[in-house]
Amino acid sequence: MQGVFSLSVDYAANREGGSTDLALVPSLNALMFLLRTFGFAQVMVVPPDPGDYEQFSRGARVIVYGAKP
């Protein structure tokens, strides 16, 4: 197993919501695996800077960088 997906309620009617009322959300391991499988040669989690939004600081949200050759 390379990771998991969660099925989460989303809010399509809200500005910050997605396009449907359900969202398929990958775990970090699943996302990293998929990016490498799709041909991204460089995949990394961007570390948070001091003073970043608290969800980034504690790892609840991440920014992932990927580059293809």
C-alpha positions as CSV (number, residue, x, y, z in Angstrom):
1,M,0.0,0.0,0.0
2,Q,1.4,3.4,-1.0
3,G,-1.2,5.7,0.8
4,V,-4.9,6.2,1.3
5,F,-7.6,8.5,0.2
6,S,-10.4,9.9,2.3
7,L,-13.9,10.8,1.0
8,S,-14.7,14.1,2.6
9,V,-17.7,16.4,2.6
10,D,-17.0,19.6,0.6
11,Y,-19.1,22.7,0.0
12,A,-19.5,23.4,-3.7
13,A,-21.9,26.3,-2.9
14,N,-19.2,28.1,-0.9
15,R,-16.5,30.2,-2.5
16,E,-13.8,28.1,-0.9
17,G,-15.5,24.8,-1.8
18,G,-14.7,22.5,-4.6
19,S,-16.8,21.7,-7.7
20,T,-18.9,19.0,-6.0
21,D,-20.1,18.3,-2.5
22,L,-17.6,15.4,-2.1
23,A,-13.8,15.5,-2.3
24,L,-11.4,12.6,-2.7
25,V,-8.4,13.7,-0.6
26,P,-5.1,11.8,-0.8
27,S,-2.8,11.2,2.1
28,L,0.7,12.7,1.7
29,N,2.1,9.3,0.9
30,A,-0.5,8.7,-1.8
31,L,0.2,12.1,-3.3
32,M,3.9,11.6,-3.4
33,F,3.5,8.1,-4.9
34,L,1.2,9.4,-7.6
35,L,3.4,12.3,-8.6
36,R,6.4,10.0,-8.9
37,T,4.3,7.5,-10.9
38,F,3.2,10.3,-13.2
39,G,6.8,11.1,-14.1
40,F,7.8,13.8,-11.7
41,A,11.5,13.3,-11.1
42,Q,11.7,15.7,-8.2
43,V,9.0,15.6,-5.5
44,M,9.4,17.4,-2.1
45,V,7.4,18.8,0.7
46,V,8.2,22.5,1.1
47,P,9.1,23.1,4.7
48,P,7.1,25.8,6.5
49,D,8.8,29.1,7.4
50,P,8.6,30.6,10.9
51,G,5.4,32.5,11.3
52,D,3.5,30.6,8.5
53,Y,-0.2,29.8,8.9
54,E,-0.6,27.4,11.9
55,Q,-1.9,24.5,9.8
56,F,1.3,24.6,7.7
57,S,3.5,25.0,10.8
58,R,2.0,21.8,12.4
59,G,1.9,19.8,9.2
60,A,-1.9,19.6,8.9
61,R,-1.5,21.2,5.4
62,V,1.5,21.0,3.2
63,I,2.8,22.5,0.0
64,V,4.3,19.9,-2.4
65,Y,6.7,20.8,-5.2
66,G,7.1,18.6,-8.2
67,A,9.3,19.0,-11.3
68,K,9.5,16.9,-14.4
69,P,12.8,16.5,-16.3
